[in-house]
Amino acid sequence: GFGSGLNFLACVDLWEKQQYYRQAPLIYISFESHPMTPADRSRASSRWVEASWFDKKFTKAYCHLVPGVNIRYFPTENVFLILIIGQASEQIKKTSFKANHWVLDGFCPKKNPETWQQDLLASISSHSVVGASLGTFSVYGPLRRNLQALGWQIHKVKGFSAKRHCLRGFFREKYRPIASRQKRVAVLGNGI
């Protein structure tokens, strides 16, 4: 799920540093079945000082979440956060977007089996543009094979910090790179 929003904060920080906000809005869509309280979320993200400039603004907008779709817009950064509260496997079927990138939950499938169900992975694939990318810390064999069966080209790559490996992938149904002049970007997070 969205968790403390660290992936979102990292994405916004990069968005700002690269000045992408001048070209087009960032549309970040995430699912969360059990949102953290604003105080817990703020405490969890406070260790990441690189994005502290935005975290304070985000903490104010994180309040008053309701089940279903919650939209927050940050005009200075030209960022939309669409935070969908509920089970991702159910909520994604109520949406009609195409994502350019997915950040899949890094937890072990044994600890979070609903995140890795074939039905949800199929929905992720159907909500992806050709050439979409994904990343996950999970290198679980059945996950790799299921994604490959759904049209993803999956690579096991060197991990970060204490994690030896992670997966990266591209949706290859008639694979072609995403045009560099694309006007809209949607990043979806299943956070850390």
N, C-alpha and C positions, 0 to 999 in steps of 0.2 A: 504494500500500500504506500500511500504518500508519506506515512511515518512523520518524522519531524520536519520534513521538507528540505533536507540537505541537498538532494539532487536538484530540486527546484532552485534553491539559492545558488548552487554552483552554476547552473545553467544561466540564471539571470546575471551572475557576476561575469561570466564569459561573454554573454550577450552585450553587456555594457562595455567591457574592455575592448571588444572587437568593433564596437560602434555599429552593430547590426541594426539597432533600433532605428537608425536613420533611414534604412532601406525598406523595412517591413515589420509588422508586429510579430512578436513571438507568441504563439498560442500553445500553452503548456496544459495538457489534460492529464489528470491523474485520478486514480480510484483509491478509496480508503474505506474499509468496512468499520474500523474502530478508530475514529480520529482522536488524537491526543488532546488534552486540555490545552488552552493557549499557554498557560504557565509552564506545563511540562514540555510543550513544543519549544518554547523560548529557551528554557534551561538546556534542552538537548542540543539546540543549535548554537548556543552561546560560545561553545568551544571553537567554532569555526570563524575566526576573526576576519578572514578575507572578505566575507560578504556581510560583515556587521553593518556596513553603510546601508544595506537594503533590508536586513533582518528586522530592524526596528519598525520600518514602514510595513513590512509584511506581517509582523505580529499584530499590529492594529487591525489589519484586514482579515486576519484568521478567525476572528470572533464570529459568533452567531451562525455557525454552520448548521444546515438543515439536511435531512435525508434527501438524496437526489442531487441535482445539479446546483452548484454554488459557483458564481462567476465573480471574479475580482479583476479589476483593471487598474494598472499602474501606468498612468499616462506619460510620466517623465521618462520611463524606461521603455514605453510602448510594448508592455507585456500584459497578456491576458492569462490568468490562471483559471482553469475550469476544473474544480475539485468536485468529484462525484462521490457522494457518500452512499455506501451500500456495497454489496458483494459484486466484485468486478464481473464475474461470470453472468450475473443477471443484468447489471446496469449497462454493460457494453452493448447488449442486444437492443437497447432503447436509443442508441445513438447512431448518427450517420456522419462520421468523419473519416478521413484517410490520413494516417500518420506517416511522417517521414522518419521518425526514430522512436524506438521503444527502449525503456530502461526496465528490464524485468526484475522482479523481486529476487534478491540474492540468497534467500534462505533455502536451506536444504528441503527438498520435496517431502521428506518424512516429517518435518516440523510444520510445514505449511502446504499440505497436499492440494487444497482447493485452488491454489495459485497455478498449479501445473497441470490441471485437467485438460484433456485433449479438446474438449468443447471450447474452453477459454482460449487455448492456443489457436484453434481454428478461427475464432472470432477476431483475435489479434491479426491473423493473416488476412482475413477479409476486410479489415480496417486499415490495411497498409497500402501505400502507393508502391508500384513496381520500383525497386531500387531502395526501398526503405531499409534502414539499418536497425540492429538491436544489439544490446549488450546485457550480460548478466554474469554475476559471480558464480552461479551454479554451473557445474560441468557434468551434471548427472546424465549418464548415458541415455536413458529413455527420453529425457528432455531433448537432447541433441537429435536423436532419431525421429522423434515426433515432429520437431520443427523442420527437419529435412523433408519429411513426408508431406509437409504442408507447403513446400516450395521455397524454403529458406536454405541458403548456402551458409553453412555453419563452420566456424574456425575456432579451434581451441588455441588461445594465445596466453602469453605470460600475464600473470595476475599482478595485483598491487599489494603492497604492504605484506601481511602475513598470508595472503591468499596466493597460492602458487600459480593457479590457472583461472581463466575466465573464458567466456564464450563471446564471440562477436559474430554477427550474421548479416546477410543481405537477402531481401526478398527478391528472388530471381525469376519469378514467372516472366519469361521473356525479358530477362534482366537488362536494364539500361541504367546508367548513372542518372541521378536527379540533376536536372539542369541547374547550372550555377546561378542563373538569373531568375530563379523561382521567386515569386512575390510573397508567398505565404509559407510559413513553417509551423508544423505542429510537432511538439515533443511530448511524449507520454511517459510518465514515470510511475513505477511501482516501487519507489523509493527504498531507502536504506533505513 
